[in-house]
Amino acid sequence: MSSRKPSGRKNRLISAGRQTRWAPFWIIPKVFGVGRRVHPSALTRKKRRWRKSSIQRG
């Protein structure tokens, strides 16, 4: 992809990158309880990888 992107595409990429981040660390004890050890990515709604699924590029 080119280094100079239109602002619309940049905004789409930024928001998609925000959706795939792990949940905050304080959510885990709140949801699962204090003693439970769960990875923060278990609570991420949208699991997207840049190779596996693409974003609209228009």
C-alpha distance matrix in Angstrom:
0.0 3.8 6.5 8.6 8.4 11.5 14.0 14.5 11.1 11.6 15.1 14.3 12.1 14.9 17.6 16.3 16.1 19.7 21.0 20.4 22.2 25.6 28.7 30.7 33.3 36.3 35.5 36.4 40.1 40.3 39.3 40.5 43.3 43.9 44.6 41.8 38.9 35.7 32.1 30.3 27.6 30.4 30.5 26.9 26.8 23.2 22.1 18.4 16.2 12.4 13.3 16.3 15.6 12.8 12.8 13.3 10.3 12.7
3.8 0.0 3.8 5.5 6.5 10.0 12.8 14.2 11.4 11.5 15.2 15.3 13.5 15.8 18.8 18.2 17.9 21.2 22.9 22.7 24.2 27.7 30.7 32.4 35.0 37.9 37.3 38.5 42.1 42.2 41.4 42.9 45.5 46.0 46.9 44.2 41.3 38.2 34.6 32.6 30.1 33.1 33.0 29.3 29.3 25.9 25.0 21.4 19.4 15.7 16.9 19.9 19.0 16.0 15.5 15.5 12.0 13.6
6.5 3.8 0.0 3.8 6.2 9.9 12.0 14.2 11.8 10.7 14.5 15.4 13.2 14.7 18.2 18.1 17.3 20.2 22.5 22.3 23.2 26.7 29.6 30.9 33.5 36.3 36.1 37.4 40.9 41.1 40.6 42.1 44.6 44.7 45.8 43.3 40.4 37.5 33.9 31.8 29.6 32.8 32.6 29.0 29.3 26.2 25.4 22.1 20.2 16.7 18.4 21.5 20.7 17.9 17.0 17.3 14.1 15.7
8.6 5.5 3.8 0.0 3.8 6.9 9.2 11.8 10.3 9.5 13.1 14.5 13.3 14.6 17.9 18.4 18.1 20.6 23.0 23.4 24.5 28.1 30.7 31.9 34.8 37.3 37.0 38.7 42.1 41.9 41.5 43.3 45.8 46.1 47.4 45.0 42.3 39.3 35.7 33.3 31.2 34.3 33.7 30.0 30.1 27.0 26.8 23.5 22.1 18.7 20.7 23.5 22.1 18.8 17.3 16.9 13.6 14.3
8.4 6.5 6.2 3.8 0.0 3.8 6.3 8.3 6.6 6.4 9.9 11.1 10.4 12.1 14.9 15.5 15.8 18.2 20.3 21.1 22.5 26.2 28.6 30.1 33.2 35.5 34.9 36.7 40.2 39.8 39.1 41.1 43.7 44.3 45.7 43.2 40.7 37.5 34.0 31.5 29.2 32.1 31.3 27.6 27.2 24.2 24.2 21.0 20.1 16.8 19.1 21.4 19.6 16.2 14.1 13.5 10.3 10.9
11.5 10.0 9.9 6.9 3.8 0.0 3.8 5.5 5.5 6.4 8.8 10.3 10.9 12.4 14.6 15.7 16.7 18.7 20.5 21.9 23.5 27.3 29.3 30.7 34.1 36.1 35.3 37.3 40.8 40.0 39.4 41.6 44.2 45.0 46.7 44.2 41.9 38.7 35.4 32.6 30.4 33.0 31.8 28.1 27.4 24.5 25.1 22.1 21.8 18.8 21.2 23.1 20.7 17.1 14.4 13.0 10.1 9.6
14.0 12.8 12.0 9.2 6.3 3.8 0.0 3.8 5.5 4.9 6.1 8.7 9.8 10.4 12.3 14.2 15.2 16.5 18.5 20.4 21.6 25.4 27.0 28.3 31.7 33.5 32.7 35.0 38.3 37.4 36.9 39.4 41.8 42.6 44.5 42.2 40.1 37.0 33.8 30.7 28.8 31.4 29.9 26.3 25.6 23.1 24.1 21.5 21.6 19.1 22.1 23.6 21.1 17.7 14.7 13.5 11.5 11.2
14.5 14.2 14.2 11.8 8.3 5.5 3.8 0.0 3.8 5.4 5.2 6.4 8.7 10.0 10.8 12.4 14.3 15.6 16.9 19.0 20.8 24.5 26.1 27.7 31.3 32.9 31.7 34.0 37.4 36.2 35.5 37.9 40.6 41.7 43.6 41.1 39.2 35.8 32.8 29.8 27.6 29.9 28.2 24.6 23.5 20.9 22.2 19.6 20.2 18.0 20.8 21.9 18.9 15.5 12.1 10.5 9.2 8.5
11.1 11.4 11.8 10.3 6.6 5.5 5.5 3.8 0.0 3.8 5.4 5.1 6.2 8.6 10.0 10.6 12.2 14.3 15.6 17.0 19.1 22.8 24.8 26.7 30.1 32.1 30.9 32.8 36.3 35.5 34.6 36.8 39.6 40.6 42.2 39.5 37.4 34.0 30.8 28.0 25.6 28.0 26.8 23.0 22.1 19.1 19.9 16.9 17.1 14.5 17.2 18.5 15.8 12.3 9.3 8.2 6.4 7.1
11.6 11.5 10.7 9.5 6.4 6.4 4.9 5.4 3.8 0.0 3.8 5.4 5.1 6.1 8.6 9.9 10.5 12.4 14.4 15.8 17.2 21.0 22.9 24.4 27.7 29.8 29.0 31.0 34.4 33.8 33.2 35.4 37.9 38.7 40.3 37.9 35.6 32.5 29.2 26.3 24.2 27.0 25.7 22.0 21.6 18.9 19.6 16.9 16.9 14.5 17.6 19.3 17.0 13.9 11.1 11.2 9.6 10.9
15.1 15.2 14.5 13.1 9.9 8.8 6.1 5.2 5.4 3.8 0.0 3.8 5.5 5.1 6.2 8.5 9.8 10.6 12.5 14.7 16.0 19.7 21.1 22.6 26.1 27.8 26.8 29.1 32.4 31.4 30.9 33.3 35.9 36.8 38.7 36.3 34.4 31.2 28.1 25.0 23.1 25.6 23.8 20.3 19.7 17.3 18.7 16.5 17.3 15.6 19.0 20.0 17.4 14.6 11.3 11.4 11.0 11.8
14.3 15.3 15.4 14.5 11.1 10.3 8.7 6.4 5.1 5.4 3.8 0.0 3.8 5.5 5.3 6.1 8.5 10.0 10.8 12.8 14.9 18.6 20.2 22.3 25.8 27.6 26.1 28.1 31.6 30.7 29.7 31.9 34.8 36.0 37.7 35.0 33.1 29.7 26.7 23.7 21.4 23.6 22.0 18.4 17.3 14.6 15.9 13.5 14.6 13.1 16.3 16.9 14.0 11.2 7.7 8.0 8.4 9.9
12.1 13.5 13.2 13.3 10.4 10.9 9.8 8.7 6.2 5.1 5.5 3.8 0.0 3.8 5.6 5.1 6.1 8.6 10.0 11.0 12.9 16.7 18.9 20.9 24.2 26.4 25.3 26.9 30.5 30.0 29.1 31.0 33.8 34.7 36.2 33.5 31.2 27.9 24.6 21.9 19.5 22.1 21.0 17.3 16.9 14.0 14.5 11.8 12.0 10.2 13.6 14.8 12.6 10.1 7.5 9.1 9.0 11.5
14.9 15.8 14.7 14.6 12.1 12.4 10.4 10.0 8.6 6.1 5.1 5.5 3.8 0.0 3.8 5.5 5.1 6.3 8.9 10.4 11.3 15.0 16.9 18.3 21.7 23.8 22.9 24.9 28.3 27.7 27.2 29.4 31.9 32.6 34.3 31.9 29.7 26.6 23.4 20.4 18.5 21.3 19.9 16.4 16.4 14.2 15.0 13.1 13.7 12.5 16.2 17.4 15.4 13.4 10.9 12.5 12.6 14.8
17.6 18.8 18.2 17.9 14.9 14.6 12.3 10.8 10.0 8.6 6.2 5.3 5.6 3.8 0.0 3.8 5.4 5.0 6.4 9.1 10.5 14.0 15.2 17.1 20.7 22.3 21.0 23.2 26.6 25.6 24.8 27.2 29.8 30.9 32.8 30.3 28.5 25.2 22.4 19.1 17.3 19.6 17.7 14.2 13.7 11.7 13.4 12.1 13.7 13.3 17.0 17.3 14.9 13.3 10.5 12.1 13.2 15.1
16.3 18.2 18.1 18.4 15.5 15.7 14.2 12.4 10.6 9.9 8.5 6.1 5.1 5.5 3.8 0.0 3.8 5.4 5.2 6.7 9.3 12.8 14.7 17.2 20.5 22.6 20.9 22.5 26.2 25.5 24.3 26.3 29.2 30.4 31.9 29.1 27.1 23.6 20.6 17.8 15.3 17.5 16.2 12.5 11.8 9.1 10.2 8.4 10.1 9.9 13.5 13.5 11.2 10.0 7.8 10.4 12.0 14.6
16.1 17.9 17.3 18.1 15.8 16.7 15.2 14.3 12.2 10.5 9.8 8.5 6.1 5.1 5.4 3.8 0.0 3.8 5.4 5.5 6.9 10.7 13.0 15.2 18.3 20.7 19.6 21.1 24.7 24.5 23.6 25.3 28.0 28.8 30.2 27.5 25.2 22.0 18.7 15.9 13.7 16.6 15.6 12.0 12.5 10.1 10.3 8.7 9.4 9.4 13.2 13.9 12.5 11.7 10.4 13.3 14.2 17.1
19.7 21.2 20.2 20.6 18.2 18.7 16.5 15.6 14.3 12.4 10.6 10.0 8.6 6.3 5.0 5.4 3.8 0.0 3.8 5.5 5.6 9.1 10.6 12.4 15.8 17.8 16.7 18.7 22.1 21.5 21.0 23.1 25.6 26.4 28.1 25.7 23.8 20.6 17.7 14.4 12.8 15.5 13.8 10.5 11.2 9.9 11.1 10.7 12.3 12.9 16.6 16.9 15.4 14.8 13.1 15.7 17.0 19.4
21.0 22.9 22.5 23.0 20.3 20.5 18.5 16.9 15.6 14.4 12.5 10.8 10.0 8.9 6.4 5.2 5.4 3.8 0.0 3.8 5.7 8.6 9.8 12.5 15.9 17.7 15.8 17.5 21.1 20.3 19.1 21.2 24.1 25.4 27.0 24.3 22.6 19.1 16.4 13.3 11.2 13.2 11.4 7.8 7.7 6.3 8.2 8.5 11.0 12.5 15.9 15.3 13.6 13.6 12.2 14.9 17.0 19.5
20.4 22.7 22.3 23.4 21.1 21.9 20.4 19.0 17.0 15.8 14.7 12.8 11.0 10.4 9.1 6.7 5.5 5.5 3.8 0.0 3.8 6.6 9.1 12.1 15.0 17.4 15.7 16.6 20.4 20.3 18.9 20.4 23.3 24.4 25.5 22.6 20.5 17.0 13.9 11.3 8.6 11.1 10.3 6.7 7.7 5.8 5.8 6.2 8.3 10.4 13.5 13.0 12.2 13.0 12.6 15.9 17.8 20.8
22.2 24.2 23.2 24.5 22.5 23.5 21.6 20.8 19.1 17.2 16.0 14.9 12.9 11.3 10.5 9.3 6.9 5.6 5.7 3.8 0.0 3.8 6.5 9.0 11.7 14.4 13.3 14.4 18.0 18.2 17.5 18.9 21.4 22.0 23.3 20.7 18.5 15.4 12.2 9.1 7.6 10.8 9.9 7.0 9.4 8.9 8.7 9.6 11.0 12.9 16.1 16.0 15.7 16.4 15.9 19.1 20.7 23.6
25.6 27.7 26.7 28.1 26.2 27.3 25.4 24.5 22.8 21.0 19.7 18.6 16.7 15.0 14.0 12.8 10.7 9.1 8.6 6.6 3.8 0.0 3.8 6.5 8.6 11.5 10.4 10.8 14.5 15.1 14.4 15.5 17.9 18.4 19.5 17.0 14.7 11.7 8.6 5.4 4.7 8.0 7.4 5.8 9.3 10.0 9.7 11.6 13.0 15.6 18.3 17.9 18.0 19.3 19.2 22.5 24.2 27.2
28.7 30.7 29.6 30.7 28.6 29.3 27.0 26.1 24.8 22.9 21.1 20.2 18.9 16.9 15.2 14.7 13.0 10.6 9.8 9.1 6.5 3.8 0.0 3.8 6.5 8.4 6.8 8.1 11.6 11.7 11.2 12.9 15.1 15.8 17.6 15.3 13.7 11.0 8.9 5.1 6.2 8.0 6.0 5.9 9.2 11.1 11.8 14.3 16.3 18.9 21.6 21.0 20.7 21.9 21.4 24.5 26.5 29.2
30.7 32.4 30.9 31.9 30.1 30.7 28.3 27.7 26.7 24.4 22.6 22.3 20.9 18.3 17.1 17.2 15.2 12.4 12.5 12.1 9.0 6.5 3.8 0.0 3.8 5.6 5.7 7.7 10.5 10.6 11.4 13.2 14.6 14.6 16.7 15.2 13.9 12.0 10.4 6.9 9.3 11.1 9.2 9.7 12.9 14.8 15.5 17.7 19.4 21.8 24.7 24.3 24.1 25.1 24.4 27.3 29.1 31.7
33.3 35.0 33.5 34.8 33.2 34.1 31.7 31.3 30.1 27.7 26.1 25.8 24.2 21.7 20.7 20.5 18.3 15.8 15.9 15.0 11.7 8.6 6.5 3.8 0.0 3.8 5.5 6.0 8.1 9.5 10.8 11.7 12.4 11.6 13.6 12.5 11.0 10.0 9.0 6.6 10.0 11.5 10.5 11.9 15.4 17.5 17.6 20.1 21.5 24.0 26.6 26.3 26.5 27.8 27.5 30.6 32.3 35.0
36.3 37.9 36.3 37.3 35.5 36.1 33.5 32.9 32.1 29.8 27.8 27.6 26.4 23.8 22.3 22.6 20.7 17.8 17.7 17.4 14.4 11.5 8.4 5.6 3.8 0.0 3.8 5.6 6.2 6.7 9.1 10.6 10.6 10.0 12.8 12.4 12.1 11.6 11.7 9.4 12.8 13.4 11.7 13.7 16.6 19.3 20.0 22.7 24.5 27.0 29.7 29.2 29.1 30.4 29.7 32.6 34.5 37.0
35.5 37.3 36.1 37.0 34.9 35.3 32.7 31.7 30.9 29.0 26.8 26.1 25.3 22.9 21.0 20.9 19.6 16.7 15.8 15.7 13.3 10.4 6.8 5.7 5.5 3.8 0.0 3.8 5.8 5.0 6.1 8.4 9.5 10.3 13.0 11.7 11.8 10.4 10.7 8.1 11.0 10.9 8.6 11.0 13.5 16.5 17.6 20.6 22.8 25.6 28.2 27.2 27.0 28.4 27.7 30.6 32.8 35.3
36.4 38.5 37.4 38.7 36.7 37.3 35.0 34.0 32.8 31.0 29.1 28.1 26.9 24.9 23.2 22.5 21.1 18.7 17.5 16.6 14.4 10.8 8.1 7.7 6.0 5.6 3.8 0.0 3.8 5.4 5.4 5.8 7.2 7.9 9.8 8.1 8.0 6.9 8.0 6.8 10.0 9.3 8.3 11.3 14.2 17.2 17.6 20.8 22.7 25.9 28.0 26.9 27.1 29.0 28.8 31.9 34.2 36.9
40.1 42.1 40.9 42.1 40.2 40.8 38.3 37.4 36.3 34.4 32.4 31.6 30.5 28.3 26.6 26.2 24.7 22.1 21.1 20.4 18.0 14.5 11.6 10.5 8.1 6.2 5.8 3.8 0.0 3.8 5.5 5.3 4.4 4.5 7.5 7.1 8.5 8.9 11.0 10.4 13.8 12.8 11.8 15.1 17.7 20.8 21.3 24.6 26.6 29.7 31.8 30.7 31.0 32.8 32.6 35.6 37.9 40.5
40.3 42.2 41.1 41.9 39.8 40.0 37.4 36.2 35.5 33.8 31.4 30.7 30.0 27.7 25.6 25.5 24.5 21.5 20.3 20.3 18.2 15.1 11.7 10.6 9.5 6.7 5.0 5.4 3.8 0.0 3.8 6.0 5.8 7.4 10.7 10.2 11.9 11.6 13.3 11.9 14.8 13.6 11.7 14.8 16.8 20.2 21.4 24.7 27.1 30.1 32.5 31.2 31.0 32.6 32.0 34.8 37.2 39.6
39.3 41.4 40.6 41.5 39.1 39.4 36.9 35.5 34.6 33.2 30.9 29.7 29.1 27.2 24.8 24.3 23.6 21.0 19.1 18.9 17.5 14.4 11.2 11.4 10.8 9.1 6.1 5.4 5.5 3.8 0.0 3.8 5.9 8.8 11.2 9.6 11.2 10.1 12.1 10.9 13.2 11.1 9.3 12.8 14.4 18.0 19.1 22.6 25.2 28.5 30.6 28.9 28.7 30.6 30.2 33.0 35.7 38.1
40.5 42.9 42.1 43.3 41.1 41.6 39.4 37.9 36.8 35.4 33.3 31.9 31.0 29.4 27.2 26.3 25.3 23.1 21.2 20.4 18.9 15.5 12.9 13.2 11.7 10.6 8.4 5.8 5.3 6.0 3.8 0.0 3.8 7.0 8.2 6.1 8.3 7.9 10.9 11.0 13.3 10.9 10.4 14.1 16.0 19.4 19.9 23.5 25.8 29.2 31.0 29.3 29.5 31.8 31.9 34.9 37.5 40.1
43.3 45.5 44.6 45.8 43.7 44.2 41.8 40.6 39.6 37.9 35.9 34.8 33.8 31.9 29.8 29.2 28.0 25.6 24.1 23.3 21.4 17.9 15.1 14.6 12.4 10.6 9.5 7.2 4.4 5.8 5.9 3.8 0.0 3.8 5.8 5.8 8.9 9.9 13.0 13.3 16.2 14.3 13.7 17.4 19.5 22.9 23.3 26.9 29.0 32.3 34.2 32.7 33.0 35.2 35.1 38.2 40.7 43.3
43.9 46.0 44.7 46.1 44.3 45.0 42.6 41.7 40.6 38.7 36.8 36.0 34.7 32.6 30.9 30.4 28.8 26.4 25.4 24.4 22.0 18.4 15.8 14.6 11.6 10.0 10.3 7.9 4.5 7.4 8.8 7.0 3.8 0.0 3.8 5.7 8.2 10.4 13.2 13.7 17.1 15.8 15.6 19.0 21.6 24.8 25.0 28.3 30.0 33.2 35.1 34.0 34.5 36.6 36.6 39.8 42.0 44.8
44.6 46.9 45.8 47.4 45.7 46.7 44.5 43.6 42.2 40.3 38.7 37.7 36.2 34.3 32.8 31.9 30.2 28.1 27.0 25.5 23.3 19.5 17.6 16.7 13.6 12.8 13.0 9.8 7.5 10.7 11.2 8.2 5.8 3.8 0.0 3.8 6.5 9.6 12.9 14.4 17.5 16.1 16.7 20.1 22.9 25.8 25.5 28.8 30.2 33.6 35.1 34.0 34.9 37.2 37.6 40.9 43.2 46.1
41.8 44.2 43.3 45.0 43.2 44.2 42.2 41.1 39.5 37.9 36.3 35.0 33.5 31.9 30.3 29.1 27.5 25.7 24.3 22.6 20.7 17.0 15.3 15.2 12.5 12.4 11.7 8.1 7.1 10.2 9.6 6.1 5.8 5.7 3.8 0.0 3.8 6.2 9.8 11.7 14.4 12.6 13.6 17.1 19.7 22.5 22.1 25.5 26.9 30.4 31.8 30.5 31.4 33.9 34.5 37.8 40.1 43.1
38.9 41.3 40.4 42.3 40.7 41.9 40.1 39.2 37.4 35.6 34.4 33.1 31.2 29.7 28.5 27.1 25.2 23.8 22.6 20.5 18.5 14.7 13.7 13.9 11.0 12.1 11.8 8.0 8.5 11.9 11.2 8.3 8.9 8.2 6.5 3.8 0.0 3.8 6.8 9.4 12.0 10.9 12.6 15.6 18.7 21.0 20.0 23.2 24.3 27.6 29.0 27.9 29.1 31.6 32.4 35.8 37.9 41.1
35.7 38.2 37.5 39.3 37.5 38.7 37.0 35.8 34.0 32.5 31.2 29.7 27.9 26.6 25.2 23.6 22.0 20.6 19.1 17.0 15.4 11.7 11.0 12.0 10.0 11.6 10.4 6.9 8.9 11.6 10.1 7.9 9.9 10.4 9.6 6.2 3.8 0.0 3.8 6.4 8.5 7.1 9.1 12.0 15.0 17.3 16.3 19.5 20.8 24.2 25.6 24.4 25.5 28.0 28.7 32.2 34.4 37.5
32.1 34.6 33.9 35.7 34.0 35.4 33.8 32.8 30.8 29.2 28.1 26.7 24.6 23.4 22.4 20.6 18.7 17.7 16.4 13.9 12.2 8.6 8.9 10.4 9.0 11.7 10.7 8.0 11.0 13.3 12.1 10.9 13.0 13.2 12.9 9.8 6.8 3.8 0.0 3.8 5.5 5.7 8.2 10.0 13.4 15.0 13.7 16.6 17.5 20.8 22.3 21.4 22.6 24.9 25.7 29.2 31.2 34.5
30.3 32.6 31.8 33.3 31.5 32.6 30.7 29.8 28.0 26.3 25.0 23.7 21.9 20.4 19.1 17.8 15.9 14.4 13.3 11.3 9.1 5.4 5.1 6.9 6.6 9.4 8.1 6.8 10.4 11.9 10.9 11.0 13.3 13.7 14.4 11.7 9.4 6.4 3.8 0.0 3.8 5.4 6.0 7.4 11.1 12.9 12.2 15.1 16.4 19.5 21.6 20.8 21.4 23.3 23.6 27.0 29.0 32.0
27.6 30.1 29.6 31.2 29.2 30.4 28.8 27.6 25.6 24.2 23.1 21.4 19.5 18.5 17.3 15.3 13.7 12.8 11.2 8.6 7.6 4.7 6.2 9.3 10.0 12.8 11.0 10.0 13.8 14.8 13.2 13.3 16.2 17.1 17.5 14.4 12.0 8.5 5.5 3.8 0.0 3.8 5.4 5.2 8.7 9.8 8.6 11.5 12.9 16.2 18.1 17.1 17.7 19.8 20.4 23.9 25.9 29.1
30.4 33.1 32.8 34.3 32.1 33.0 31.4 29.9 28.0 27.0 25.6 23.6 22.1 21.3 19.6 17.5 16.6 15.5 13.2 11.1 10.8 8.0 8.0 11.1 11.5 13.4 10.9 9.3 12.8 13.6 11.1 10.9 14.3 15.8 16.1 12.6 10.9 7.1 5.7 5.4 3.8 0.0 3.8 5.7 8.2 10.3 9.5 13.0 15.0 18.6 20.1 18.4 19.0 21.4 22.1 25.4 27.9 30.9
30.5 33.0 32.6 33.7 31.3 31.8 29.9 28.2 26.8 25.7 23.8 22.0 21.0 19.9 17.7 16.2 15.6 13.8 11.4 10.3 9.9 7.4 6.0 9.2 10.5 11.7 8.6 8.3 11.8 11.7 9.3 10.4 13.7 15.6 16.7 13.6 12.6 9.1 8.2 6.0 5.4 3.8 0.0 3.8 6.2 9.2 9.9 13.4 16.0 19.3 21.4 19.7 19.5 21.5 21.5 24.6 27.2 29.9
26.9 29.3 29.0 30.0 27.6 28.1 26.3 24.6 23.0 22.0 20.3 18.4 17.3 16.4 14.2 12.5 12.0 10.5 7.8 6.7 7.0 5.8 5.9 9.7 11.9 13.7 11.0 11.3 15.1 14.8 12.8 14.1 17.4 19.0 20.1 17.1 15.6 12.0 10.0 7.4 5.2 5.7 3.8 0.0 3.8 5.9 6.7 10.0 12.7 15.9 18.2 16.7 16.2 17.9 17.8 20.9 23.4 26.2
26.8 29.3 29.3 30.1 27.2 27.4 25.6 23.5 22.1 21.6 19.7 17.3 16.9 16.4 13.7 11.8 12.5 11.2 7.7 7.7 9.4 9.3 9.2 12.9 15.4 16.6 13.5 14.2 17.7 16.8 14.4 16.0 19.5 21.6 22.9 19.7 18.7 15.0 13.4 11.1 8.7 8.2 6.2 3.8 0.0 3.8 6.4 9.5 13.0 16.0 18.2 16.1 15.0 16.6 16.2 19.0 21.9 24.4
23.2 25.9 26.2 27.0 24.2 24.5 23.1 20.9 19.1 18.9 17.3 14.6 14.0 14.2 11.7 9.1 10.1 9.9 6.3 5.8 8.9 10.0 11.1 14.8 17.5 19.3 16.5 17.2 20.8 20.2 18.0 19.4 22.9 24.8 25.8 22.5 21.0 17.3 15.0 12.9 9.8 10.3 9.2 5.9 3.8 0.0 3.8 6.0 9.7 12.5 14.7 12.7 11.3 12.8 12.6 15.6 18.4 21.1
22.1 25.0 25.4 26.8 24.2 25.1 24.1 22.2 19.9 19.6 18.7 15.9 14.5 15.0 13.4 10.2 10.3 11.1 8.2 5.8 8.7 9.7 11.8 15.5 17.6 20.0 17.6 17.6 21.3 21.4 19.1 19.9 23.3 25.0 25.5 22.1 20.0 16.3 13.7 12.2 8.6 9.5 9.9 6.7 6.4 3.8 0.0 3.8 6.9 10.3 12.0 10.0 9.7 12.0 12.8 16.2 18.7 21.8
18.4 21.4 22.1 23.5 21.0 22.1 21.5 19.6 16.9 16.9 16.5 13.5 11.8 13.1 12.1 8.4 8.7 10.7 8.5 6.2 9.6 11.6 14.3 17.7 20.1 22.7 20.6 20.8 24.6 24.7 22.6 23.5 26.9 28.3 28.8 25.5 23.2 19.5 16.6 15.1 11.5 13.0 13.4 10.0 9.5 6.0 3.8 0.0 3.8 6.7 8.7 7.1 6.4 8.4 9.6 13.2 15.4 18.7
16.2 19.4 20.2 22.1 20.1 21.8 21.6 20.2 17.1 16.9 17.3 14.6 12.0 13.7 13.7 10.1 9.4 12.3 11.0 8.3 11.0 13.0 16.3 19.4 21.5 24.5 22.8 22.7 26.6 27.1 25.2 25.8 29.0 30.0 30.2 26.9 24.3 20.8 17.5 16.4 12.9 15.0 16.0 12.7 13.0 9.7 6.9 3.8 0.0 3.8 5.5 5.2 6.2 8.1 10.2 13.9 15.3 18.9
12.4 15.7 16.7 18.7 16.8 18.8 19.1 18.0 14.5 14.5 15.6 13.1 10.2 12.5 13.3 9.9 9.4 12.9 12.5 10.4 12.9 15.6 18.9 21.8 24.0 27.0 25.6 25.9 29.7 30.1 28.5 29.2 32.3 33.2 33.6 30.4 27.6 24.2 20.8 19.5 16.2 18.6 19.3 15.9 16.0 12.5 10.3 6.7 3.8 0.0 3.8 5.8 6.1 6.4 8.5 12.0 12.6 16.4
13.3 16.9 18.4 20.7 19.1 21.2 22.1 20.8 17.2 17.6 19.0 16.3 13.6 16.2 17.0 13.5 13.2 16.6 15.9 13.5 16.1 18.3 21.6 24.7 26.6 29.7 28.2 28.0 31.8 32.5 30.6 31.0 34.2 35.1 35.1 31.8 29.0 25.6 22.3 21.6 18.1 20.1 21.4 18.2 18.2 14.7 12.0 8.7 5.5 3.8 0.0 3.8 6.0 7.3 10.5 13.7 14.1 17.9
16.3 19.9 21.5 23.5 21.4 23.1 23.6 21.9 18.5 19.3 20.0 16.9 14.8 17.4 17.3 13.5 13.9 16.9 15.3 13.0 16.0 17.9 21.0 24.3 26.3 29.2 27.2 26.9 30.7 31.2 28.9 29.3 32.7 34.0 34.0 30.5 27.9 24.4 21.4 20.8 17.1 18.4 19.7 16.7 16.1 12.7 10.0 7.1 5.2 5.8 3.8 0.0 3.8 6.9 10.3 13.5 14.9 18.4
15.6 19.0 20.7 22.1 19.6 20.7 21.1 18.9 15.8 17.0 17.4 14.0 12.6 15.4 14.9 11.2 12.5 15.4 13.6 12.2 15.7 18.0 20.7 24.1 26.5 29.1 27.0 27.1 31.0 31.0 28.7 29.5 33.0 34.5 34.9 31.4 29.1 25.5 22.6 21.4 17.7 19.0 19.5 16.2 15.0 11.3 9.7 6.4 6.2 6.1 6.0 3.8 0.0 3.8 7.0 10.0 12.0 15.3
12.8 16.0 17.9 18.8 16.2 17.1 17.7 15.5 12.3 13.9 14.6 11.2 10.1 13.4 13.3 10.0 11.7 14.8 13.6 13.0 16.4 19.3 21.9 25.1 27.8 30.4 28.4 29.0 32.8 32.6 30.6 31.8 35.2 36.6 37.2 33.9 31.6 28.0 24.9 23.3 19.8 21.4 21.5 17.9 16.6 12.8 12.0 8.4 8.1 6.4 7.3 6.9 3.8 0.0 3.8 6.7 8.2 11.7
12.8 15.5 17.0 17.3 14.1 14.4 14.7 12.1 9.3 11.1 11.3 7.7 7.5 10.9 10.5 7.8 10.4 13.1 12.2 12.6 15.9 19.2 21.4 24.4 27.5 29.7 27.7 28.8 32.6 32.0 30.2 31.9 35.1 36.6 37.6 34.5 32.4 28.7 25.7 23.6 20.4 22.1 21.5 17.8 16.2 12.6 12.8 9.6 10.2 8.5 10.5 10.3 7.0 3.8 0.0 3.8 6.0 9.2
13.3 15.5 17.3 16.9 13.5 13.0 13.5 10.5 8.2 11.2 11.4 8.0 9.1 12.5 12.1 10.4 13.3 15.7 14.9 15.9 19.1 22.5 24.5 27.3 30.6 32.6 30.6 31.9 35.6 34.8 33.0 34.9 38.2 39.8 40.9 37.8 35.8 32.2 29.2 27.0 23.9 25.4 24.6 20.9 19.0 15.6 16.2 13.2 13.9 12.0 13.7 13.5 10.0 6.7 3.8 0.0 3.8 5.9
10.3 12.0 14.1 13.6 10.3 10.1 11.5 9.2 6.4 9.6 11.0 8.4 9.0 12.6 13.2 12.0 14.2 17.0 17.0 17.8 20.7 24.2 26.5 29.1 32.3 34.5 32.8 34.2 37.9 37.2 35.7 37.5 40.7 42.0 43.2 40.1 37.9 34.4 31.2 29.0 25.9 27.9 27.2 23.4 21.9 18.4 18.7 15.4 15.3 12.6 14.1 14.9 12.0 8.2 6.0 3.8 0.0 3.8
12.7 13.6 15.7 14.3 10.9 9.6 11.2 8.5 7.1 10.9 11.8 9.9 11.5 14.8 15.1 14.6 17.1 19.4 19.5 20.8 23.6 27.2 29.2 31.7 35.0 37.0 35.3 36.9 40.5 39.6 38.1 40.1 43.3 44.8 46.1 43.1 41.1 37.5 34.5 32.0 29.1 30.9 29.9 26.2 24.4 21.1 21.8 18.7 18.9 16.4 17.9 18.4 15.3 11.7 9.2 5.9 3.8 0.0
